[in-house]
């Protein structure tokens, strides 16, 4: 008599899993959106009450913190010896690419605004598609051109054009910062594609942990070579911990779990709300002014991402990569 209830129970469990997945990806997006507003004051030289941290120094500390955060999670996972020389070399390239991306982003954020950064960081989506087209020879269908154009308008032309207009078409420090943030997307795209390449050889925790340590060491090498001051106050450590543990580590982990629970397409679309959270946090935490340009940019990018949802979420490699990483967690 209990057998007919089994499908009903399974549906309830599936519904609960979906709800958990939706909550996790929204929380992940919100935590990622915090990075812009929490990082900006740490890099701001105009704050006389504290010491401005160098973008390279901040990146080094964040990566080391993130690597340490994932170290206790490395139970029964890949050892360095089992990885192999080729994959170890790829992990080194991943770390360098990620370090270059974050350092470039921090230099841009220092000159730009947190609200702009929330939108401009979506540039990695464009660069990822360009890498897929140029390197992996993926074809861009005609129906994908309009939404891709909308994304380009929303991410680059509208926000940068708005800043150029208000600076009388001069490349001011604000506009220069915008370009650096966009350029950081190229390094992020390289990082993503390298991760996808090694995804069938090791799980996400190994890639994240070792990649973070390599990125941190690379940033420390830059500090040593260019004699960059390593100045951090104790009062700044909580903000750095929030960025490294919550904005990067926990956000990534929740994103991975959501991929398994609700699928790649839903996860990617919901995670794109990072821009919305970033703009809101910039207004609430930093009291930055939110313009119609920001609103239109978010709308254009959101519509474009929804139209390209199959391309962004249909890569079987990245789906199996994230699913396998959660299964082995």
C-alpha positions as a printed NumPy array, in Angstrom:
array([[  0.   ,   0.   ,   0.   ],
       [  2.97 ,   2.293,   0.457],
       [  4.299,   1.846,  -3.086],
       [  2.064,   4.49 ,  -4.773],
       [  3.505,   7.092,  -2.389],
       [  7.076,   6.635,  -3.623],
       [  6.784,   8.816,  -6.797],
       [  5.089,  11.502,  -4.698],
       [  7.907,  11.419,  -2.135],
       [ 10.487,  11.575,  -4.907],
       [  8.764,  14.628,  -6.364],
       [  8.807,  16.312,  -2.95 ],
       [ 12.52 ,  15.586,  -2.562],
       [ 13.207,  16.833,  -6.088],
       [ 11.239,  20.009,  -5.398],
       [ 13.209,  20.523,  -2.165],
       [ 16.492,  20.025,  -4.034],
       [ 15.458,  22.61 ,  -6.612],
       [ 14.575,  25.102,  -3.884],
       [ 17.922,  24.521,  -2.184],
       [ 19.694,  24.962,  -5.524],
       [ 17.909,  28.233,  -6.229],
       [ 18.745,  29.56 ,  -2.766],
       [ 22.403,  28.536,  -3.021],
       [ 22.994,  30.149,  -6.425],
       [ 21.312,  33.387,  -5.305],
       [ 23.459,  33.429,  -2.15 ],
       [ 26.524,  32.718,  -4.307],
       [ 25.65 ,  35.645,  -6.588],
       [ 25.121,  37.951,  -3.604],
       [ 28.448,  36.953,  -2.006],
       [ 30.264,  37.469,  -5.318],
       [ 28.593,  40.869,  -5.68 ],
       [ 30.082,  41.906,  -2.337],
       [ 33.64 ,  41.73 ,  -3.688],
       [ 33.415,  45.037,  -5.572],
       [ 32.146,  47.102,  -2.64 ],
       [ 34.377,  45.451,  -0.015],
       [ 37.533,  45.704,  -2.159],
       [ 37.084,  49.32 ,  -3.257],
       [ 37.803,  50.966,   0.172],
       [ 40.886,  48.778,   0.652],
       [ 42.376,  50.147,  -2.584],
       [ 41.279,  53.772,  -2.105],
       [ 44.15 ,  56.191,  -1.401],
       [ 41.697,  58.978,  -0.545],
       [ 40.784,  57.265,   2.737],
       [ 43.013,  59.02 ,   5.28 ],
       [ 41.962,  56.762,   8.167],
       [ 43.739,  53.693,   6.866],
       [ 46.481,  52.452,   4.524],
       [ 45.602,  51.772,   0.892],
       [ 46.627,  48.239,  -0.044],
       [ 48.418,  47.652,  -3.329],
       [ 46.266,  45.668,  -5.817],
       [ 49.055,  43.085,  -6.096],
       [ 49.325,  42.719,  -2.311],
       [ 45.562,  42.392,  -1.919],
       [ 45.429,  39.73 ,  -4.646],
       [ 48.276,  37.754,  -3.032],
       [ 46.609,  37.676,   0.388],
       [ 43.175,  36.778,  -1.017],
       [ 44.547,  33.846,  -3.024],
       [ 46.508,  32.487,  -0.063],
       [ 43.4  ,  32.77 ,   2.148],
       [ 41.279,  31.025,  -0.497],
       [ 43.839,  28.23 ,  -0.898],
       [ 43.943,  27.676,   2.861],
       [ 40.131,  27.644,   2.972],
       [ 39.956,  24.741,   0.477],
       [ 42.843,  22.775,   2.052],
       [ 40.729,  21.098,   4.804],
       [ 38.23 ,  20.082,   2.105],
       [ 40.893,  18.068,   0.293],
       [ 40.004,  14.641,   1.716],
       [ 40.613,  11.616,  -0.506],
       [ 41.3  ,  13.83 ,  -3.51 ],
       [ 44.142,  14.18 ,  -5.986],
       [ 47.683,  14.424,  -4.631],
       [ 50.306,  16.492,  -6.416],
       [ 52.147,  13.329,  -7.505],
       [ 49.061,  11.837,  -9.154],
       [ 48.329,  14.995, -11.123],
       [ 51.239,  14.576, -13.531],
       [ 53.663,  17.083, -15.026],
       [ 51.454,  18.175, -17.906],
       [ 48.433,  18.876, -15.701],
       [ 50.664,  20.505, -13.078],
       [ 51.957,  22.857, -15.773],
       [ 48.37 ,  23.653, -16.749],
       [ 47.539,  24.361, -13.097],
       [ 50.455,  26.776, -12.98 ],
       [ 49.097,  28.524, -16.089],
       [ 45.637,  28.618, -14.479],
       [ 47.09 ,  30.227, -11.358],
       [ 49.036,  32.812, -13.336],
       [ 46.005,  33.654, -15.513],
       [ 43.753,  34.   , -12.457],
       [ 46.323,  36.114, -10.623],
       [ 46.742,  38.384, -13.664],
       [ 42.95 ,  38.697, -13.942],
       [ 42.432,  39.694, -10.306],
       [ 45.405,  42.084, -10.227],
       [ 44.244,  43.799, -13.432],
       [ 40.717,  43.966, -12.041],
       [ 41.908,  45.534,  -8.757],
       [ 43.947,  48.166, -10.627],
       [ 40.812,  48.977, -12.633],
       [ 38.549,  49.029,  -9.576],
       [ 40.922,  51.434,  -7.873],
       [ 40.198,  54.029, -10.589],
       [ 36.602,  53.08 , -11.441],
       [ 33.504,  52.591,  -9.29 ],
       [ 32.111,  49.47 ,  -7.642],
       [ 28.854,  49.903,  -9.595],
       [ 30.72 ,  49.981, -12.912],
       [ 32.847,  47.001, -11.893],
       [ 29.699,  44.974, -11.13 ],
       [ 28.659,  45.304, -14.768],
       [ 32.027,  45.359, -16.537],
       [ 33.223,  42.09 , -14.952],
       [ 30.707,  40.294, -17.185],
       [ 33.264,  40.901, -19.932],
       [ 34.656,  37.432, -19.245],
       [ 31.49 ,  36.031, -20.876],
       [ 32.309,  37.806, -24.142],
       [ 35.944,  36.74 , -24.07 ],
       [ 34.943,  33.135, -23.291],
       [ 32.673,  33.075, -26.348],
       [ 35.435,  34.617, -28.475],
       [ 37.916,  31.976, -27.251],
       [ 35.407,  29.229, -28.081],
       [ 34.953,  30.648, -31.585],
       [ 38.615,  31.378, -32.419],
       [ 40.427,  28.52 , -30.661],
       [ 37.848,  25.722, -30.412],
       [ 36.325,  26.608, -33.809],
       [ 32.773,  26.782, -32.475],
       [ 30.33 ,  28.36 , -34.921],
       [ 28.235,  31.37 , -33.98 ],
       [ 24.712,  30.976, -35.315],
       [ 22.846,  33.898, -36.876],
       [ 20.191,  33.857, -34.167],
       [ 22.946,  34.323, -31.569],
       [ 24.21 ,  37.582, -33.082],
       [ 21.438,  39.886, -31.726],
       [ 21.73 ,  38.735, -28.074],
       [ 25.528,  38.829, -28.305],
       [ 25.261,  42.399, -29.586],
       [ 23.011,  43.26 , -26.637],
       [ 25.599,  41.843, -24.228],
       [ 28.354,  43.901, -25.866],
       [ 26.197,  47.024, -25.598],
       [ 25.343,  46.313, -21.967],
       [ 28.815,  45.33 , -20.778],
       [ 31.091,  47.661, -22.745],
       [ 29.596,  50.319, -25.011],
       [ 26.867,  51.672, -22.724],
       [ 28.795,  52.032, -19.411],
       [ 32.096,  53.109, -20.998],
       [ 30.323,  55.424, -23.448],
       [ 28.388,  56.99 , -20.56 ],
       [ 31.635,  57.683, -18.673],
       [ 33.323,  59.065, -21.806],
       [ 30.358,  61.372, -22.422],
       [ 30.488,  62.771, -18.876],
       [ 34.246,  63.317, -19.199],
       [ 33.905,  65.194, -22.498],
       [ 35.148,  62.195, -24.509],
       [ 38.466,  62.164, -22.628],
       [ 40.067,  59.009, -21.29 ],
       [ 39.987,  59.952, -17.615],
       [ 41.155,  57.769, -14.719],
       [ 37.573,  56.487, -14.413],
       [ 37.452,  55.423, -18.063],
       [ 40.968,  53.956, -17.813],
       [ 39.777,  51.895, -14.851],
       [ 36.781,  50.704, -16.881],
       [ 39.059,  49.458, -19.66 ],
       [ 41.289,  47.611, -17.17 ],
       [ 38.275,  45.829, -15.669],
       [ 37.105,  44.81 , -19.149],
       [ 40.624,  43.638, -20.045],
       [ 40.731,  41.497, -16.891],
       [ 37.912,  39.495, -18.483],
       [ 40.38 ,  38.191, -21.091],
       [ 42.507,  36.609, -18.349],
       [ 39.383,  35.218, -16.666],
       [ 38.289,  33.67 , -19.968],
       [ 41.708,  32.022, -20.368],
       [ 41.45 ,  30.76 , -16.796],
       [ 37.966,  29.288, -17.411],
       [ 38.974,  27.491, -20.611],
       [ 42.102,  26.035, -19.014],
       [ 39.981,  24.783, -16.107],
       [ 37.581,  23.147, -18.544],
       [ 40.537,  21.445, -20.26 ],
       [ 41.829,  19.804, -17.064],
       [ 38.365,  19.186, -15.593],
       [ 38.333,  15.501, -16.595],
       [ 41.671,  14.905, -14.872],
       [ 40.934,  16.329, -11.396],
       [ 38.063,  17.732,  -9.355],
       [ 37.135,  21.365,  -8.737],
       [ 38.531,  21.48 ,  -5.191],
       [ 41.991,  20.462,  -6.392],
       [ 41.934,  23.01 ,  -9.204],
       [ 40.711,  25.752,  -6.867],
       [ 43.141,  24.967,  -4.047],
       [ 46.329,  24.513,  -6.081],
       [ 45.37 ,  27.248,  -8.542],
       [ 44.868,  29.683,  -5.656],
       [ 48.254,  28.863,  -4.124],
       [ 49.981,  29.278,  -7.498],
       [ 48.175,  32.592,  -8.045],
       [ 49.206,  33.766,  -4.575],
       [ 52.846,  32.766,  -5.114],
       [ 52.869,  34.522,  -8.504],
       [ 51.554,  37.718,  -6.883],
       [ 54.164,  37.428,  -4.106],
       [ 56.882,  37.119,  -6.778],
       [ 55.633,  40.347,  -8.37 ],
       [ 55.781,  42.028,  -4.947],
       [ 59.387,  40.887,  -4.495],
       [ 60.566,  41.759,  -8.031],
       [ 58.939,  45.207,  -8.179],
       [ 59.459,  45.913,  -4.467],
       [ 55.778,  46.606,  -3.888],
       [ 55.047,  47.586,  -0.261],
       [ 53.309,  44.871,   1.749],
       [ 51.249,  47.124,   4.012],
       [ 48.125,  45.738,   5.64 ],
       [ 46.518,  46.864,   8.877],
       [ 44.852,  44.478,  11.323],
       [ 41.601,  46.431,  10.909],
       [ 41.615,  45.495,   7.19 ],
       [ 41.894,  41.736,   7.777],
       [ 38.127,  41.148,   8.291],
       [ 37.379,  42.721,   4.892],
       [ 40.088,  40.618,   3.252],
       [ 38.684,  37.483,   4.909],
       [ 35.198,  38.304,   3.594],
       [ 36.565,  38.687,   0.068],
       [ 38.713,  35.543,   0.172],
       [ 36.482,  33.146,   2.107],
       [ 32.94 ,  34.324,   1.363],
       [ 33.218,  36.303,  -1.892],
       [ 35.474,  33.726,  -3.549],
       [ 35.587,  30.407,  -1.671],
       [ 32.039,  29.868,  -0.381],
       [ 30.518,  31.613,  -3.402],
       [ 32.327,  29.199,  -5.746],
       [ 31.367,  26.178,  -3.636],
       [ 27.659,  27.154,  -3.568],
       [ 27.775,  27.75 ,  -7.334],
       [ 29.161,  24.244,  -7.862],
       [ 26.454,  22.613,  -5.706],
       [ 23.723,  24.608,  -7.477],
       [ 24.978,  23.336, -10.843],
       [ 24.32 ,  19.796,  -9.712],
       [ 20.913,  20.521,  -8.164],
       [ 19.263,  22.747, -10.799],
       [ 21.472,  22.36 , -13.888],
       [ 23.925,  24.581, -15.745],
       [ 21.429,  26.78 , -17.603],
       [ 19.392,  27.825, -14.558],
       [ 22.525,  28.268, -12.461],
       [ 24.304,  30.496, -14.97 ],
       [ 21.208,  32.629, -15.556],
       [ 20.548,  33.123, -11.839],
       [ 24.23 ,  33.719, -11.104],
       [ 24.188,  36.594, -13.583],
       [ 22.263,  38.521, -10.888],
       [ 25.72 ,  39.187,  -9.428],
       [ 25.628,  42.475, -11.351],
       [ 22.357,  43.457,  -9.69 ],
       [ 23.672,  42.63 ,  -6.213],
       [ 26.932,  44.441,  -6.987],
       [ 25.151,  47.644,  -7.985],
       [ 22.877,  47.463,  -4.924],
       [ 25.826,  46.931,  -2.568],
       [ 27.685,  49.822,  -4.207],
       [ 24.741,  52.107,  -3.474],
       [ 24.132,  50.841,   0.082],
       [ 27.703,  50.315,   1.327],
       [ 29.634,  52.968,  -0.625],
       [ 26.778,  55.397,  -1.33 ],
       [ 27.638,  55.414,  -5.026],
       [ 25.072,  56.953,  -7.35 ],
       [ 23.192,  54.513,  -9.565],
       [ 22.396,  55.892, -13.013],
       [ 19.985,  54.915, -15.775],
       [ 23.045,  53.679, -17.658],
       [ 23.62 ,  51.036, -14.993],
       [ 19.964,  49.961, -15.131],
       [ 19.904,  49.721, -18.943],
       [ 23.206,  47.826, -18.95 ],
       [ 21.877,  45.211, -16.525],
       [ 18.645,  44.836, -18.533],
       [ 20.5  ,  44.395, -21.848],
       [ 22.969,  41.896, -20.388],
       [ 20.19 ,  39.916, -18.676],
       [ 18.122,  39.654, -21.885],
       [ 21.226,  38.717, -23.889],
       [ 22.254,  36.025, -21.404],
       [ 18.745,  34.568, -21.385],
       [ 18.747,  34.398, -25.182],
       [ 22.174,  32.707, -25.147],
       [ 21.3  ,  30.369, -22.268],
       [ 21.714,  27.215, -24.364],
       [ 25.203,  28.197, -25.538],
       [ 26.314,  29.278, -22.058],
       [ 24.859,  26.265, -20.279],
       [ 25.098,  23.57 , -22.93 ],
       [ 28.798,  22.726, -22.649],
       [ 28.858,  19.09 , -21.561],
       [ 32.461,  19.309, -20.382],
       [ 31.817,  21.975, -17.8  ],
       [ 28.574,  20.284, -16.675],
       [ 30.357,  16.962, -16.045],
       [ 33.235,  18.844, -14.446],
       [ 31.059,  20.526, -11.833],
       [ 28.885,  17.461, -11.25 ],
       [ 31.929,  15.283, -10.709],
       [ 33.479,  17.767,  -8.305],
       [ 30.372,  17.811,  -6.118],
       [ 30.04 ,  14.036,  -6.226],
       [ 33.604,  13.707,  -4.961],
       [ 33.155,  16.385,  -2.305]])
